[in-house]
């Protein structure tokens, strides 16, 4: 397309799709960047603030892991206990 060879494609619907391709890729990349920004700037901080890793650990970790490396993640959160 950069060299004007798109005119060699005689199938009109295919040519239209090829011409639209860069814009579609740009839209997809923009959406991925927006999603990443949301996860890093909004979602992750919210989860870190309100999710008790201690509670997750106690509920789902196998008893064989108790006292293991997960203890470094124990901390207080704003989460109201049940």
N, CA, C and O atoms as a Tinker XYZ file with bonds, in Angstrom:
   328  protein
     1  N      0.823000   -1.192000    0.000000    73     2
     2  CA     0.000000    0.000000    0.000000    64     1     3
     3  C      0.866000    1.253000    0.000000    63     2     4     5
     4  O      0.482000    2.272000   -0.575000    81     3
     5  N      2.018000    1.186000    0.634000    73     3     6
     6  CA     2.890000    2.364000    0.692000    64     5     7
     7  C      3.422000    2.759000   -0.674000    63     6     8     9
     8  O      3.798000    3.911000   -0.885000    81     7
     9  N      3.455000    1.833000   -1.583000    73     7    10
    10  CA     4.043000    2.106000   -2.902000    64     9    11
    11  C      2.971000    2.268000   -3.980000    63    10    12    13
    12  O      3.301000    2.312000   -5.165000    81    11
    13  N      1.692000    2.359000   -3.596000    73    11    14
    14  CA     0.626000    2.526000   -4.563000    64    13    15
    15  C      0.258000    1.251000   -5.295000    63    14    16    17
    16  O     -0.459000    1.284000   -6.295000    81    15
    17  N      0.742000    0.140000   -4.802000    73    15    18
    18  CA     0.457000   -1.137000   -5.473000    64    17    19
    19  C     -0.894000   -1.710000   -5.088000    63    18    20    21
    20  O     -1.285000   -2.772000   -5.575000    81    19
    21  N     -1.610000   -1.013000   -4.217000    73    19    22
    22  CA    -2.942000   -1.483000   -3.839000    64    21    23
    23  C     -3.840000   -1.535000   -5.067000    63    22    24    25
    24  O     -4.808000   -2.294000   -5.100000    81    23
    25  N     -3.525000   -0.741000   -6.064000    73    23    26
    26  CA    -4.321000   -0.735000   -7.302000    64    25    27
    27  C     -4.169000   -2.041000   -8.080000    63    26    28    29
    28  O     -4.961000   -2.324000   -8.979000    81    27
    29  N     -3.165000   -2.827000   -7.741000    73    27    30
    30  CA    -3.000000   -4.116000   -8.408000    64    29    31
    31  C     -4.045000   -5.128000   -7.936000    63    30    32    33
    32  O     -4.292000   -6.130000   -8.607000    81    31
    33  N     -4.652000   -4.863000   -6.788000    73    31    34
    34  CA    -5.705000   -5.742000   -6.275000    64    33    35
    35  C     -6.983000   -5.389000   -7.018000    63    34    36    37
    36  O     -7.485000   -4.270000   -6.919000    81    35
    37  N     -7.499000   -6.352000   -7.757000    73    35    38
    38  CA    -8.682000   -6.089000   -8.583000    64    37    39
    39  C     -9.991000   -6.371000   -7.860000    63    38    40    41
    40  O    -11.044000   -5.877000   -8.264000    81    39
    41  N     -9.933000   -7.143000   -6.820000    73    39    42
    42  CA   -11.144000   -7.456000   -6.039000    64    41    43
    43  C    -11.469000   -6.244000   -5.157000    63    42    44    45
    44  O    -10.763000   -5.971000   -4.186000    81    43
    45  N    -12.540000   -5.521000   -5.503000    73    43    46
    46  CA   -12.893000   -4.279000   -4.799000    64    45    47
    47  C    -13.146000   -4.481000   -3.302000    63    46    48    49
    48  O    -12.622000   -3.707000   -2.501000    81    47
    49  N    -13.930000   -5.492000   -2.888000    73    47    50
    50  CA   -14.133000   -5.684000   -1.439000    64    49    51
    51  C    -12.813000   -5.970000   -0.693000    63    50    52    53
    52  O    -12.601000   -5.480000    0.415000    81    51
    53  N    -11.938000   -6.765000   -1.314000    73    51    54
    54  CA   -10.642000   -7.053000   -0.704000    64    53    55
    55  C     -9.798000   -5.780000   -0.618000    63    54    56    57
    56  O     -9.148000   -5.541000    0.400000    81    55
    57  N     -9.799000   -4.984000   -1.644000    73    55    58
    58  CA    -9.041000   -3.735000   -1.631000    64    57    59
    59  C     -9.555000   -2.816000   -0.519000    63    58    60    61
    60  O     -8.768000   -2.197000    0.198000    81    59
    61  N    -10.868000   -2.735000   -0.385000    73    59    62
    62  CA   -11.448000   -1.888000    0.676000    64    61    63
    63  C    -11.026000   -2.386000    2.053000    63    62    64    65
    64  O    -10.689000   -1.590000    2.930000    81    63
    65  N    -11.045000   -3.714000    2.242000    73    63    66
    66  CA   -10.619000   -4.263000    3.534000    64    65    67
    67  C     -9.147000   -3.973000    3.799000    63    66    68    69
    68  O     -8.770000   -3.629000    4.920000    81    67
    69  N     -8.321000   -4.110000    2.775000    73    67    70
    70  CA    -6.891000   -3.838000    2.941000    64    69    71
    71  C     -6.634000   -2.368000    3.257000    63    70    72    73
    72  O     -5.759000   -2.046000    4.061000    81    71
    73  N     -7.393000   -1.483000    2.629000    73    71    74
    74  CA    -7.231000   -0.058000    2.902000    64    73    75
    75  C     -7.697000    0.307000    4.313000    63    74    76    77
    76  O     -7.153000    1.223000    4.932000    81    75
    77  N     -8.696000   -0.403000    4.817000    73    75    78
    78  CA    -9.208000   -0.151000    6.168000    64    77    79
    79  C     -8.341000   -0.784000    7.247000    63    78    80    81
    80  O     -8.431000   -0.400000    8.413000    81    79
    81  N     -7.505000   -1.743000    6.879000    73    79    82
    82  CA    -6.718000   -2.518000    7.847000    64    81    83
    83  C     -5.879000   -1.646000    8.801000    63    82    84    85
    84  O     -5.959000   -1.854000   10.011000    81    83
    85  N     -5.087000   -0.688000    8.318000    73    83    86
    86  CA    -4.266000    0.105000    9.250000    64    85    87
    87  C     -5.097000    0.839000   10.309000    63    86    88    89
    88  O     -4.699000    0.906000   11.472000    81    87
    89  N     -6.237000    1.383000    9.913000    73    87    90
    90  CA    -7.104000    2.068000   10.872000    64    89    91
    91  C     -7.674000    1.116000   11.910000    63    90    92    93
    92  O     -7.793000    1.461000   13.086000    81    91
    93  N     -8.029000   -0.094000   11.463000    73    91    94
    94  CA    -8.559000   -1.086000   12.397000    64    93    95
    95  C     -7.498000   -1.521000   13.402000    63    94    96    97
    96  O     -7.781000   -1.700000   14.587000    81    95
    97  N     -6.279000   -1.687000   12.912000    73    95    98
    98  CA    -5.181000   -2.059000   13.814000    64    97    99
    99  C     -4.930000   -0.934000   14.813000    63    98   100   101
   100  O     -4.726000   -1.190000   16.000000    81    99
   101  N     -4.943000    0.292000   14.345000    73    99   102
   102  CA    -4.735000    1.439000   15.232000    64   101   103
   103  C     -5.820000    1.508000   16.309000    63   102   104   105
   104  O     -5.524000    1.770000   17.475000    81   103
   105  N     -7.077000    1.274000   15.917000    73   103   106
   106  CA    -8.177000    1.259000   16.890000    64   105   107
   107  C     -7.984000    0.150000   17.921000    63   106   108   109
   108  O     -8.225000    0.359000   19.110000    81   107
   109  N     -7.551000   -1.029000   17.471000    73   107   110
   110  CA    -7.345000   -2.147000   18.378000    64   109   111
   111  C     -6.234000   -1.835000   19.377000    63   110   112   113
   112  O     -6.375000   -2.093000   20.573000    81   111
   113  N     -5.136000   -1.282000   18.884000    73   111   114
   114  CA    -4.013000   -0.942000   19.763000    64   113   115
   115  C     -4.439000    0.125000   20.768000    63   114   116   117
   116  O     -4.081000    0.048000   21.944000    81   115
   117  N     -5.191000    1.104000   20.320000    73   115   118
   118  CA    -5.680000    2.152000   21.223000    64   117   119
   119  C     -6.561000    1.548000   22.317000    63   118   120   121
   120  O     -6.460000    1.932000   23.482000    81   119
   121  N     -7.421000    0.606000   21.942000    73   119   122
   122  CA    -8.261000   -0.064000   22.933000    64   121   123
   123  C     -7.441000   -0.863000   23.935000    63   122   124   125
   124  O     -7.754000   -0.881000   25.126000    81   123
   125  N     -6.397000   -1.521000   23.457000    73   123   126
   126  CA    -5.540000   -2.286000   24.366000    64   125   127
   127  C     -4.803000   -1.359000   25.327000    63   126   128   129
   128  O     -4.672000   -1.671000   26.511000    81   127
   129  N     -4.327000   -0.232000   24.831000    73   127   130
   130  CA    -3.630000    0.732000   25.693000    64   129   131
   131  C     -4.600000    1.285000   26.732000    63   130   132   133
   132  O     -4.250000    1.404000   27.906000    81   131
   133  N     -5.820000    1.622000   26.308000    73   131   134
   134  CA    -6.821000    2.122000   27.249000    64   133   135
   135  C     -7.135000    1.087000   28.325000    63   134   136   137
   136  O     -7.258000    1.434000   29.499000    81   135
   137  N     -7.265000   -0.177000   27.935000    73   135   138
   138  CA    -7.563000   -1.237000   28.890000    64   137   139
   139  C     -6.416000   -1.417000   29.875000    63   138   140   141
   140  O     -6.645000   -1.600000   31.071000    81   139
   141  N     -5.181000   -1.365000   29.377000    73   139   142
   142  CA    -4.010000   -1.495000   30.246000    64   141   143
   143  C     -3.962000   -0.344000   31.233000    63   142   144   145
   144  O     -3.719000   -0.547000   32.423000    81   143
   145  N     -4.193000    0.863000   30.740000    73   143   146
   146  CA    -4.202000    2.030000   31.620000    64   145   147
   147  C     -5.269000    1.890000   32.699000    63   146   148   149
   148  O     -5.012000    2.207000   33.860000    81   147
   149  N     -6.453000    1.423000   32.338000    73   147   150
   150  CA    -7.519000    1.221000   33.309000    64   149   151
   151  C     -7.091000    0.219000   34.372000    63   150   152   153
   152  O     -7.285000    0.448000   35.566000    81   151
   153  N     -6.508000   -0.894000   33.933000    73   151   154
   154  CA    -6.090000   -1.918000   34.888000    64   153   155
   155  C     -5.017000   -1.400000   35.837000    63   154   156   157
   156  O     -5.064000   -1.672000   37.037000    81   155
   157  N     -4.050000   -0.656000   35.306000    73   155   158
   158  CA    -2.926000   -0.190000   36.120000    64   157   159
   159  C     -3.327000    0.978000   37.020000    63   158   160   161
   160  O     -2.912000    1.034000   38.178000    81   159
   161  N     -4.130000    1.912000   36.500000    73   159   162
   162  CA    -4.418000    3.137000   37.224000    64   161   163
   163  C     -5.679000    3.079000   38.092000    63   162   164   165
   164  O     -5.774000    3.807000   39.080000    81   163
   165  N     -6.638000    2.233000   37.744000    73   163   166
   166  CA    -7.911000    2.221000   38.476000    64   165   167
   167  C     -8.175000    0.869000   39.131000    63   166   168   169
   168  O     -8.359000    0.792000   40.345000    81   167
   169  N     -8.193000   -0.192000   38.335000    73   167   170
   170  CA    -8.594000   -1.507000   38.832000    64   169   171
   171  C     -7.607000   -2.070000   39.856000    63   170   172   173
   172  O     -8.010000   -2.460000   40.952000    81   171
   173  N     -6.331000   -2.114000   39.513000    73   171   174
   174  CA    -5.337000   -2.700000   40.417000    64   173   175
   175  C     -5.262000   -1.947000   41.739000    63   174   176   177
   176  O     -5.262000   -2.594000   42.786000    81   175
   177  N     -5.197000   -0.604000   41.752000    73   175   178
   178  CA    -5.167000    0.080000   43.044000    64   177   179
   179  C     -6.410000   -0.193000   43.899000    63   178   180   181
   180  O     -6.312000   -0.315000   45.120000    81   179
   181  N     -7.573000   -0.287000   43.256000    73   179   182
   182  CA    -8.799000   -0.587000   44.000000    64   181   183
   183  C     -8.713000   -1.977000   44.623000    63   182   184   185
   184  O     -9.016000   -2.150000   45.804000    81   183
   185  N     -8.303000   -2.961000   43.837000    73   183   186
   186  CA    -8.192000   -4.328000   44.332000    64   185   187
   187  C     -7.176000   -4.400000   45.464000    63   186   188   189
   188  O     -7.425000   -5.044000   46.483000    81   187
   189  N     -6.042000   -3.749000   45.291000    73   187   190
   190  CA    -5.011000   -3.777000   46.327000    64   189   191
   191  C     -5.516000   -3.156000   47.619000    63   190   192   193
   192  O     -5.190000   -3.626000   48.709000    81   191
   193  N     -6.315000   -2.094000   47.497000    73   191   194
   194  CA    -6.800000   -1.410000   48.691000    64   193   195
   195  C     -7.897000   -2.189000   49.415000    63   194   196   197
   196  O     -7.953000   -2.181000   50.645000    81   195
   197  N     -8.766000   -2.859000   48.663000    73   195   198
   198  CA    -9.938000   -3.468000   49.281000    64   197   199
   199  C     -9.925000   -4.993000   49.359000    63   198   200   201
   200  O    -10.764000   -5.572000   50.049000    81   199
   201  N     -9.015000   -5.646000   48.684000    73   199   202
   202  CA    -8.966000   -7.104000   48.719000    64   201   203
   203  C     -7.972000   -7.547000   49.774000    63   202   204   205
   204  O     -6.816000   -7.122000   49.776000    81   203
   205  N     -8.423000   -8.384000   50.647000    73   203   206
   206  CA    -7.547000   -8.908000   51.685000    64   205   207
   207  C     -6.847000  -10.154000   51.158000    63   206   208   209
   208  O     -7.465000  -11.211000   51.028000    81   207
   209  N     -5.565000  -10.028000   50.856000    73   207   210
   210  CA    -4.820000  -11.198000   50.411000    64   209   211
   211  C     -4.735000  -12.228000   51.520000    63   210   212   213
   212  O     -4.632000  -13.426000   51.256000    81   211
   213  N     -4.778000  -11.765000   52.757000    73   211   214
   214  CA    -4.785000  -12.675000   53.884000    64   213   215
   215  C     -6.030000  -13.563000   53.841000    63   214   216   217
   216  O     -5.955000  -14.766000   54.091000    81   215
   217  N     -7.167000  -12.956000   53.523000    73   215   218
   218  CA    -8.414000  -13.720000   53.449000    64   217   219
   219  C     -8.362000  -14.718000   52.282000    63   218   220   221
   220  O     -8.759000  -15.874000   52.431000    81   219
   221  N     -7.877000  -14.271000   51.137000    73   219   222
   222  CA    -7.750000  -15.156000   49.978000    64   221   223
   223  C     -6.820000  -16.313000   50.328000    63   222   224   225
   224  O     -7.118000  -17.471000   50.036000    81   223
   225  N     -5.707000  -15.995000   50.947000    73   223   226
   226  CA    -4.738000  -17.015000   51.345000    64   225   227
   227  C     -5.382000  -18.035000   52.283000    63   226   228   229
   228  O     -5.252000  -19.243000   52.083000    81   227
   229  N     -6.075000  -17.539000   53.306000    73   227   230
   230  CA    -6.690000  -18.442000   54.286000    64   229   231
   231  C     -7.792000  -19.296000   53.684000    63   230   232   233
   232  O     -7.989000  -20.440000   54.094000    81   231
   233  N     -8.509000  -18.750000   52.719000    73   231   234
   234  CA    -9.622000  -19.482000   52.130000    64   233   235
   235  C     -9.173000  -20.510000   51.100000    63   234   236   237
   236  O     -9.742000  -21.599000   51.032000    81   235
   237  N     -8.163000  -20.183000   50.298000    73   235   238
   238  CA    -7.839000  -21.031000   49.160000    64   237   239
   239  C     -6.495000  -21.747000   49.233000    63   238   240   241
   240  O     -6.305000  -22.753000   48.550000    81   239
   241  N     -5.573000  -21.263000   50.030000    73   239   242
   242  CA    -4.250000  -21.887000   50.066000    64   241   243
   243  C     -4.330000  -23.234000   50.782000    63   242   244   245
   244  O     -5.076000  -23.395000   51.748000    81   243
   245  N     -3.579000  -24.157000   50.311000    73   243   246
   246  CA    -3.508000  -25.470000   50.933000    64   245   247
   247  C     -2.864000  -25.339000   52.298000    63   246   248   249
   248  O     -1.987000  -24.500000   52.503000    81   247
   249  N     -3.300000  -26.168000   53.229000    73   247   250
   250  CA    -2.737000  -26.118000   54.575000    64   249   251
   251  C     -1.243000  -26.405000   54.566000    63   250   252   253
   252  O     -0.531000  -25.996000   55.482000    81   251
   253  N     -0.769000  -27.090000   53.562000    73   251   254
   254  CA     0.660000  -27.387000   53.505000    64   253   255
   255  C      1.492000  -26.136000   53.250000    63   254   256   257
   256  O      2.706000  -26.149000   53.456000    81   255
   257  N      0.835000  -25.028000   52.793000    73   255   258
   258  CA     1.569000  -23.798000   52.527000    64   257   259
   259  C      1.594000  -22.862000   53.726000    63   258   260   261
   260  O      2.322000  -21.869000   53.719000    81   259
   261  N      0.812000  -23.162000   54.752000    73   259   262
   262  CA     0.731000  -22.239000   55.898000    64   261   263
   263  C      2.121000  -21.994000   56.471000    63   262   264   265
   264  O      2.920000  -22.915000   56.639000    81   263
   265  N      2.385000  -20.719000   56.766000    73   263   266
   266  CA     3.678000  -20.354000   57.301000    64   265   267
   267  C      4.747000  -20.263000   56.234000    63   266   268   269
   268  O      5.928000  -20.091000   56.537000    81   267
   269  N      4.327000  -20.380000   54.975000    73   267   270
   270  CA     5.283000  -20.370000   53.877000    64   269   271
   271  C      5.492000  -18.991000   53.304000    63   270   272   273
   272  O      5.299000  -17.991000   53.996000    81   271
   273  N      5.879000  -18.927000   52.067000    73   271   274
   274  CA     6.260000  -17.649000   51.452000    64   273   275
   275  C      5.125000  -16.649000   51.298000    63   274   276   277
   276  O      5.384000  -15.469000   51.064000    81   275
   277  N      3.860000  -17.087000   51.422000    73   275   278
   278  CA     2.744000  -16.158000   51.266000    64   277   279
   279  C      2.612000  -15.210000   52.452000    63   278   280   281
   280  O      1.929000  -14.191000   52.346000    81   279
   281  N      3.244000  -15.519000   53.570000    73   279   282
   282  CA     3.119000  -14.671000   54.752000    64   281   283
   283  C      3.581000  -13.242000   54.508000    63   282   284   285
   284  O      3.122000  -12.324000   55.188000    81   283
   285  N      4.475000  -13.039000   53.557000    73   283   286
   286  CA     4.959000  -11.678000   53.285000    64   285   287
   287  C      3.848000  -10.804000   52.718000    63   286   288   289
   288  O      3.981000   -9.580000   52.725000    81   287
   289  N      2.744000  -11.394000   52.222000    73   287   290
   290  CA     1.658000  -10.624000   51.629000    64   289   291
   291  C      0.559000  -10.285000   52.638000    63   290   292   293
   292  O     -0.385000   -9.573000   52.296000    81   291
   293  N      0.662000  -10.768000   53.840000    73   291   294
   294  CA    -0.372000  -10.486000   54.843000    64   293   295
   295  C     -0.294000   -9.021000   55.247000    63   294   296   297
   296  O      0.788000   -8.497000   55.510000    81   295
   297  N     -1.446000   -8.367000   55.295000    73   295   298
   298  CA    -1.505000   -6.978000   55.706000    64   297   299
   299  C     -2.944000   -6.620000   56.021000    63   298   300   301
   300  O     -3.867000   -7.373000   55.711000    81   299
   301  N     -3.126000   -5.471000   56.637000    73   299   302
   302  CA    -4.462000   -4.967000   56.936000    64   301   303
   303  C     -5.003000   -4.222000   55.725000    63   302   304   305
   304  O     -4.240000   -3.595000   54.990000    81   303
   305  N     -6.317000   -4.285000   55.513000    73   303   306
   306  CA    -6.960000   -3.534000   54.440000    64   305   307
   307  C     -8.175000   -2.827000   55.024000    63   306   308   309
   308  O     -8.495000   -2.981000   56.203000    81   307
   309  N     -8.842000   -2.055000   54.184000    73   307   310
   310  CA   -10.084000   -1.409000   54.604000    64   309   311
   311  C    -11.258000   -2.385000   54.570000    63   310   312   313
   312  O    -12.358000   -2.049000   55.007000    81   311
   313  N    -11.033000   -3.558000   54.068000    73   311   314
   314  CA   -12.111000   -4.523000   53.926000    64   313   315
   315  C    -12.754000   -4.804000   55.273000    63   314   316   317
   316  O    -12.066000   -5.058000   56.262000    81   315
   317  N    -14.076000   -4.755000   55.303000    73   315   318
   318  CA   -14.801000   -5.022000   56.553000    64   317   319
   319  C    -14.951000   -6.532000   56.680000    63   318   320   321
   320  O    -15.505000   -7.169000   55.784000    81   319
   321  N    -14.465000   -7.126000   57.783000    73   319   322
   322  CA   -14.555000   -8.579000   57.952000    64   321   323
   323  C    -16.001000   -9.046000   58.014000    63   322   324   325
   324  O    -16.888000   -8.308000   58.442000    81   323
   325  N    -16.225000  -10.272000   57.583000    73   323   326
   326  CA   -17.576000  -10.856000   57.638000    64   325   327
   327  C    -17.932000  -11.217000   59.056000    63   326   328
   328  O    -19.027000  -11.721000   59.309000    81   327
